[in-house]
Amino acid sequence: MDSSTITLLLNLVYHVLVLSLVALGLGMVFGMLGVMNMAQGEFLTLGAYAMVVAQRMQIAAVWGILLAILVTATLGYLIERWLVRPLQTRPLDTLLATWGLSLLLRKGIEAVFGRQYQNITQQIGGSTQIFSVDYPSYRVALMLAIVCGLLMLGLWYKHSTAGTRLKASVANPVLAQAIGIDVKRQACMAFVCGVACTGLAGALLAPLVRVEPLMGMDYLLGSFFVLVVGGLGSLSGLFAGAGIIGSTQVLVSTLLDQTYGYLAVLTLSIGFLWLRPHGLLSNR
C-alpha cells in the first residue's frame, strides 16, 4: 500500500471520528429531547473561543478546555431552563427560538472577538510515523482521545444506573415519572451534557481549524446529516452515519473537488430522508 493511500485512509478515519464527536452533542439533544437545537453550532464556536481566551492569557491549553466545558454547560443549563423547557412541546417554536439564539450568540462573539480569523497554537507538535507515513501528532492524539471517550460513554450509557434512568425517560416519560424518575431533571442533564460535549469538541478542534464566528454552521449541517443517515438514539447509529457521511465527503472531495463532496453528502442525506427517514440504526 503506497503512502498516498495510507494518508487517505488516515484522513478518512480522522474525519469520521471528528464527525462523531461533533454530532454527539446534537444527537444527545435531538435524540433524547426531540429538540432540534439550531444554536448547537454556536456552542462549538464558544468552545473554540475558550481556547482563544486561554492562549491570550498565556495559560495551559487544559484550562481552555475546562473553560469551554464550564461556559457551555452553564449557558446550556440556563437555556434549557428558561427557553427550551417552556417550548419543548412546541417543536416549531423551539426551532425558531434556538435559531434566534444562534444569531444572538454569533453576534455576541463578533462583538467580543471581532470577525477576523484566530489561530490556536497546537500543544502537541511534530508528526508520528504510521505505516511509513508521517501524520500530525495532534491529529493522532485527538483520534485516540475520541475513541476512548466514545467507548467510555457507551459503557456508561449501557451499564450505569444514570444511563438506565435516561433511557427510561426517553422511551416512556409518563411511566418514568410514575416510578419516581425526575424526567425534567433528566432532560436538563441531557441538554447540558449535549452542549458541553459540543463545546469540548470546539476546544479540541480549535488548533486544527481557523477559529471565526461562523465556524459552527458547517459543523451543525454535518452533524444533522450524520443523524439523518445513522438514526437517533444509539452510538452505533452515530458511528454508522459518521462513517457514511465522512467517507463519502473525503473520497469525493479527494477524487473530484470539495464542492462535489458537499453535493454528494447532501444528495445522500436527501435520499435517506426519502427512503429511510428514521436512519439506518434508529432505536425508534
WOJO-V448271 format. One line per field, one symbol per residue. burial: + if it has 24 or more other C-alpha atoms within 12 Angstrom, else -. A space follows every 50 residues. Layout:
burial: ???
This chain:
burial: ------++++++++++++++++++++++++++++++++++++++++++++ +++++-----+-+++++++++++++++-++--+++-++-----++-+++- +++-++--++-------+-+++------------++-++++++--+---+ --------------++++++--+-------+-++++++++++++++++++ +++++++++++++++++-++++++++++++++++++++++++++++++++ +---------++-+++-++--+-----+++++--
